[in-house]
Amino acid sequence: MTATLRRDPRHRWTSAGERVEARQPRLLDSPAVRVEDIQEVPLVQGCVVALLDDGNGKLPASDRAVLAAAREWADWHQLTVTAVVFGAVNTDIRQAGADAFVSFDQETAIEDRASAVSTVLAECRSELLFASCDGEGADTARRIAAARDWKLLSRVVQQEPNRLRCRTGDPTLETENAPVPVRLVDAAYGRPARAFGGPLRKARAPAYPAAGVLREVGMIAADPATVPISDSEFVIAAGAGVSDWDLFFRAARALGAATAGSRVVVDAGHLPRERQVGASGTAVRARCYLALGISGAIQHLEGIAGCARVISVNPDDACGMTSRADVSFINDAHEVMRALIEELGQP
Amino acid sequence: MTEHRIAVLLSTTPHPVNGRLVMSPTDATALALAQEVSGAAVAAVHAGDPQEPALRGYLGLGAAEITVLPWPATASPVPALVDWLENFGPSLIVTGSRLRTNGTLPYRVAAALRMPVVHRVRSFTRHASEWLIDQDAGYGRLRRLTSDGPAVVMVSSAAGAAPMSTFLGARRGRITVSRGRATIADTAASPMLVPARRRPAALEEIHSDNFVDRVRFVCTEPEGDRSVLHGLSAQEVARQVLGEMRRLRVGTYAGKE
């Protein structure tokens, strides 16, 4: 009796007898788009506009949800997704679902942003705007909805081709609504169905009329000592490697930074509990985090997950903070503090 | 002599735990801030049910009278408020930031009255012949705006908690019913309530008790270059740190070009 070749029917096979590996590419597997690969094109007609907030260097979860919702709706209706960004664009938006983007200046006043996005909607002849629930995008979307008398739905958490589901204040109830032009997407919307690759197109930003009724007189700077560290922009944190506390506070004052510390330092009483950074302390979302003498235990690193730029000064080059920080200097913290005070020229 | 009239738009929100309608906290702060402006007559207005018990809480904050415009709860109150505000002629309209349904009410009122809107406001005062409005600009900074004409100001929760509502004030205050000539624009039926489905948490908010999950979340490499610099003197390190600060414009270099 001849032996018959038996193929496992649970897998897919080619006629040559080879097995076909069916594996969906994961979102992180797509190659990152380089800024040089971006082609400039005119605005696409008939697209879905997604309004993104500026994250702290990374694409925030709220923006991923907005792009996922826009992508899903665009796929159902054969449209493309144009993302509107104020500031530098993060090329991760291609993986998250955007086909093209329009970028405006980051310094655009809040009142003018609605006018800019409205001009994009008019030039694209688009009647669909997606934005996040919290953040600047929500305010801009509401201004546009009010100006054009469009209906708006907030906290959209699921879409179907003829229905939208929104969260309510009650966590056990959701509402089902008819589709509306302006949708604020909840951060728990979910991941996009597939990963995207290919070129990201940049559309030319149209000129828009300025709103111009209110006049900005100036900005009042924040006092780093009074702002809670969860809202601070620049934080200097001390760990077990800092022993000269007078030097530390003088350096913080000279740099104009908010003081903070790891658990070790707060337990020893050098800083109050409100200034503890970590899993059981406060999560810091600063644009710059300067860690002096912190070894970087996991619980501390959880507290700085939202920081844009982490700089570490630590004599140990094998500690957790050195591998987490964007720039690590292998030096003694006290010498660096003295040098900083000297460079800034203050006593 | 009161020269300015401030209109405060009040609303009721469901309590987060028991669902009963209560005072909106940002509306209460808005009312308290409006009363602190010297030389201004404050009028509080609410569009809804005149018998609503939650409105007594606003009376306890020092408002002697609240004008209620009878309006069904399902319809948008914008036409009623716009009609009343056109008759009132305020020089400033103040309201809170808590969402009523979708949060567009202050914007629609402003669009109908052709006034600018300022959101995330921490405080406002009258100076010379214009309004000085301080807006929260992120990271504890304040952005100061001036407005010659009337504007709609949305007070944020960062403006501080309102003073406690007093029982005596609530008993003494009056609720006046005023029927305007506004008509209901759309009789939108209430949206259908359905049971919620379980949703996964947002991608970046992993607070799992599992240590392996936390390590994985924290230690996944973000994109970007990392550098570890050995052998630099303390002065060179200081210069590089200050260079980073200058590039990011933080600390003492904030606001400098």
Interface residues (C-beta under 8 A of the other chain):
Chain A: A32 G57 K58 P60 A61 S62 R64 A65 I110 E111 A138 D139 R142 R143 A145 A146 A147 D149 L152 L153 S154 V157 Q158 R165 C166 R167 T168 G169 D170 P171 T172 L173 E174 T175 E176 N177 L184 A187 A188 G190 R191 A211 V213 L214 R215 E216 V217 G218 M219 I220 A221 A222 D223 T226 V227 D231 S232 E233 F234 A254 L255 G256 A257 A279 A286 R287 C288 L290 I298 L301 E302 A305 A308 R309 I311 V313 D317 T322 S323 R324 A325 D326 V327 S328 F329 I330 N331 D332 E335 V336 R338 A339 L340 E342 E343 L344
Chain B: T13 P14 P16 G19 L99 T101 N102 G103 T104 Y107 R108 A110 A111 P116 V117 V118 H119 R120 L132 I133 D134 A137 G138 Y139 G140 R141 L142 R143 R144 L145 T146 S147 G149 A151 P191 M192 L193 V194 P195 A196 R197 R199 P200 A201 A202 L203 E204 E205 F211 R214 V215 F217 V218 C219 P222 E223 G224 D225 R226 S227 V228 L229 H230 G231 L232 A234 Q235 V237 A238 R239 Q240 V241 L242 E244 M245 L248 V250 G251 T252 A254 G255
